[in-house]
Amino acid sequence: MYKACPVVIVKWLLRGALKELDGVSAAEVDLAAGKVEVAFDESKVNIDAMKDAIEEQGYDIED
C-alpha cells in the first residue's frame, strides 16, 4: 500500500481538480505560500471555473 503525507495528497487533489477542466494545461500548488499557478487557455476556461474547482475540494479562495 502506498502512503503519502497529507500535503502531497492535497497538492495532488487540487492539481487534479484543476487539470480536469477543459483548457487547463498545468497547475502547480504551493501550500506554504497559499498559491496556485495555472497555465490555461482563456478561450476554454475562466477564473471562476478554476475557483469553483478549488472550492469544491474544500478550500477558500482569496482575491
N, C-alpha and C positions, 0 to 999 in steps of 0.2 A: 504494500500500500504506500502511495506517495503522500508525504506530509509536507505542507508548506506553511510558512508563518502567515499570520493574518494580513500583514502589509502586502505581501505578494499576492494573496488571494484578492484583496480589494483592488489592487492595480489591475489584475487580470480581469476582474468583473467590469470595472469601469472602461478599460480599453475595449473589451468585447462588446459592451453595450453601445459604445460609440461606433465601432467598426461595423456593426450590424446595419447602421444607417447607410442608405444608398448615397454615395457622394463622399463619404469619409474614407480617406486612403490610409491615414495613420493617426495614432493617438498615443501620446506619452503622458504618464501621470507622475507627478511629484507630490506625494502626500505630505512630506515635510514642509514644503513651501505652500501647499494648498493650491496647486496649479495644475491645469491640464493644457497641453499643447496639442492642437489638432490641425492636420492637413486635410482640407476638404474642398470640394467643388461647389462654389456658391450657387451654381445653377441647379444643383440637385438637392442640397440640404441647407437649412438655415440654422442660425444660432439658437433659436427657440427649440427646435427639434433636438439639438445636442444637449441643451439644458434639461429638457424633459427626460432624455435618456439617462442622464446622471441622477436626476432627482428620483427616477423610478428605482434606482439602486439604493435609495435611502440617504442621499447626500444633498445638502442645501447648496445653492449657488449664490454667490455674492457678486454683484456687478462692480 
